[in-house]
Amino acid sequence: MKSSKRDKSLRNPLEVTESIEKRAFELFRFIGYALLILSLFDYIAIILPPRLTDINWEFQATGLLVDHVWALLLGLAFVFFYGQASVIINNRQLSILKFLSWVSLVFGVFYLILVPLEINNGLTIYRGINNQFTTQQSQQQGQVQKIKEKVNLSKSNEELNKLAKALKVEKESDNNQSSQDLKTKISQQIETVANNSVNIANANKNQQVNNLIKESLRIGLGALISGVCLISLWNMTRWIHIS
């Protein structure tokens, strides 16, 4: 029974006719239009509501635009995909293709404009990180200086012990220490804590800067490649404007 079914399937192969081939290419264009509509929804969600005065929003929005460009590229490529030797394109479809060809040019130029914008935003964010770090260090140094002055103004070991406890500064338990020795040790430990805080802040700053550089390069190169691809797609579809 099984062998007869196999023989029957072999005797009736499926021929890919011109009609089937046409439907296969129509499927590509259908998926292309669907991708273009989905990419339009993505762009609207990314851009709206616009916050053009917010550098961080511009930086993130540019990254999202680069991340979602693949749908636009694939959609346009599928829409312009005609594999048959001779195809008649009606006037309505011809108008749509001409419009999409110009869309690819406009978006290509738009993505190229994003490259210097991304560089400028990256530099602005970098300066903001530096300014924030400088401000924090200045504030911390001021606080340390005030604490040191408070320590120097303390007159008894009891006051120094209370101050050390309030500041959570470790000290040696030696009741025979003079006030000056105790002041020196507390000041040294305060300085150590401050230096550790500076090192931690430096490490965090370097991590932020490294992440910023990586993201800026990724987004900048992505925008450049996206712009070149879209303009190239417009150039390759210039045949549509001849008619």
C-alpha positions in Angstrom: 0.0 0.0 0.0 2.8 2.4 0.9 4.8 1.6 -2.3 1.7 2.4 -4.4 1.3 5.8 -2.7 5.0 6.5 -3.4 4.6 5.5 -7.0 1.5 7.7 -7.3 3.4 10.7 -5.9 6.2 10.1 -8.3 3.9 9.9 -11.3 2.3 13.2 -10.3 5.0 15.8 -9.7 4.1 19.4 -9.1 5.0 21.7 -11.9 5.9 25.2 -11.0 4.0 27.1 -13.6 4.2 30.7 -14.5 1.1 31.4 -12.4 2.6 29.8 -9.3 5.9 31.6 -9.9 3.9 34.9 -10.1 2.2 34.2 -6.8 5.5 33.4 -5.1 6.9 36.8 -6.1 3.6 38.4 -5.1 4.2 36.9 -1.6 7.5 38.7 -1.4 5.8 42.0 -2.2 3.0 41.3 0.3 5.6 40.7 3.1 7.4 43.8 2.0 4.4 46.0 2.4 3.6 44.4 5.8 7.2 45.2 6.9 6.9 48.8 5.7 3.7 49.2 7.7 5.2 47.7 10.8 8.3 49.8 10.5 6.1 52.9 10.2 4.5 52.0 13.5 7.9 51.6 15.0 9.1 55.0 13.8 6.0 56.7 15.2 6.4 55.0 18.6 10.1 56.0 18.7 9.7 59.7 17.6 6.5 60.5 19.4 6.3 62.4 21.6 9.4 64.3 20.5 11.8 65.8 23.2 14.2 67.6 21.0 15.8 69.5 23.9 16.6 66.3 25.8 20.1 65.1 24.7 19.6 61.6 26.3 16.3 61.2 24.5 17.9 62.1 21.1 20.7 59.7 21.8 18.4 56.8 22.7 15.9 57.6 19.9 18.8 57.6 17.3 19.8 54.2 18.6 16.3 52.8 18.3 16.0 54.2 14.7 19.2 52.3 13.8 18.0 49.2 15.5 14.7 49.2 13.6 16.0 50.1 10.1 16.2 46.4 9.1 12.4 46.2 8.7 12.5 49.3 6.4 15.3 47.9 4.3 13.8 44.4 3.9 10.4 45.9 3.2 11.7 48.1 0.4 13.8 45.2 -1.0 10.8 42.9 -1.1 8.5 45.4 -2.6 10.9 46.1 -5.5 11.7 42.4 -6.0 10.6 41.4 -9.5 12.1 38.0 -10.5 10.1 37.4 -13.7 11.5 38.2 -17.1 8.6 40.4 -18.2 6.2 42.0 -15.8 3.5 44.6 -16.5 3.2 47.1 -13.7 -0.1 49.0 -13.6 -0.2 52.7 -13.1 -1.4 52.5 -9.5 1.4 50.2 -8.4 3.9 52.2 -10.5 3.0 55.3 -8.5 3.5 53.5 -5.2 6.9 52.2 -6.3 8.0 55.7 -7.4 6.8 57.1 -4.0 8.7 54.3 -2.1 11.8 54.9 -4.2 11.8 58.6 -3.1 11.1 57.5 0.4 14.3 55.4 0.4 16.3 58.5 -0.7 14.7 60.7 2.0 15.3 58.2 4.7 18.8 57.6 3.4 19.7 61.3 3.7 17.9 61.3 7.1 20.1 58.5 8.4 23.3 60.2 7.2 22.2 63.4 9.0 21.9 61.3 12.2 25.7 60.5 12.1 26.9 64.1 13.0 23.9 64.5 15.3 24.9 61.3 17.2 28.5 62.4 17.4 27.4 65.8 18.9 25.0 64.1 21.3 27.7 61.7 22.4 30.2 64.5 23.1 27.5 66.4 25.0 26.7 63.4 27.2 30.5 62.8 27.7 30.9 66.4 28.9 27.9 65.9 31.2 29.5 62.8 32.8 32.7 64.8 33.4 30.9 67.7 34.8 28.8 65.5 37.1 32.0 63.7 38.3 33.8 67.1 38.9 30.8 68.5 40.8 30.5 65.4 43.0 34.3 65.4 43.8 34.1 69.1 44.6 31.2 68.6 47.0 32.9 65.6 48.6 36.1 67.5 49.1 34.1 70.3 50.7 32.4 67.9 53.1 35.7 66.2 54.0 37.3 69.7 54.7 34.4 70.6 57.0 34.7 67.3 58.8 38.4 67.8 59.3 37.8 71.3 60.7 35.2 69.8 63.0 37.7 67.2 64.2 40.4 69.9 64.8 38.0 72.0 66.8 37.2 69.1 69.1 38.9 69.5 72.5 38.4 66.2 74.3 38.7 62.6 73.5 35.0 62.1 74.4 34.0 64.6 71.7 36.3 62.9 69.2 35.0 59.4 70.1 31.4 60.7 69.5 32.4 62.3 66.2 34.2 59.1 65.1 31.1 57.0 66.0 28.8 59.4 64.2 31.0 59.3 61.1 31.3 55.5 61.3 35.1 55.9 61.3 37.1 53.0 62.7 39.6 53.8 65.3 41.9 52.0 67.7 40.6 51.5 71.2 43.4 53.1 73.1 42.4 55.2 76.1 45.9 56.5 76.6 46.0 58.3 73.3 46.3 62.1 73.3 43.7 64.3 71.7 46.2 65.2 68.9 47.0 61.6 68.1 43.4 60.7 68.0 42.7 63.7 65.7 45.5 62.6 63.4 44.2 59.0 63.2 40.6 60.0 62.6 41.7 62.5 59.9 43.8 59.9 58.2 40.9 57.4 58.2 38.6 60.1 56.8 41.1 60.8 54.1 41.3 57.1 53.3 37.5 56.8 53.1 37.4 59.9 50.8 40.1 58.4 48.5 38.2 55.1 48.3 35.1 57.0 47.3 37.1 58.9 44.6 38.4 55.6 43.3 34.9 54.1 43.1 33.6 57.2 41.4 36.4 57.1 38.9 35.7 53.4 38.1 32.0 54.2 37.6 32.9 57.2 35.4 35.3 55.1 33.3 32.6 52.4 32.9 30.0 55.0 31.8 32.5 56.5 29.3 33.4 53.1 27.9 29.7 52.2 27.4 29.1 55.6 25.8 31.9 55.2 23.3 30.8 51.7 22.4 27.2 52.8 21.9 28.2 55.9 20.0 30.3 53.9 17.6 27.6 51.3 17.1 24.9 53.8 16.5 27.0 56.1 14.4 28.3 53.3 12.1 24.8 51.8 12.0 23.3 55.1 10.8 26.1 55.6 8.2 25.6 52.1 6.8 21.8 52.5 6.9 22.0 55.8 5.0 24.3 54.3 2.3 22.1 51.2 1.9 18.9 53.3 1.5 20.5 55.7 -1.0 21.9 52.8 -2.9 18.4 51.2 -3.0 17.1 54.5 -4.4 19.8 54.4 -7.0 19.1 50.8 -7.9 15.4 51.6 -8.4 15.8 54.6 -10.6 14.5 52.4 -13.4 11.1 53.0 -12.0 11.3 56.7 -12.7 12.1 56.2 -16.4 8.5 55.2 -17.2 
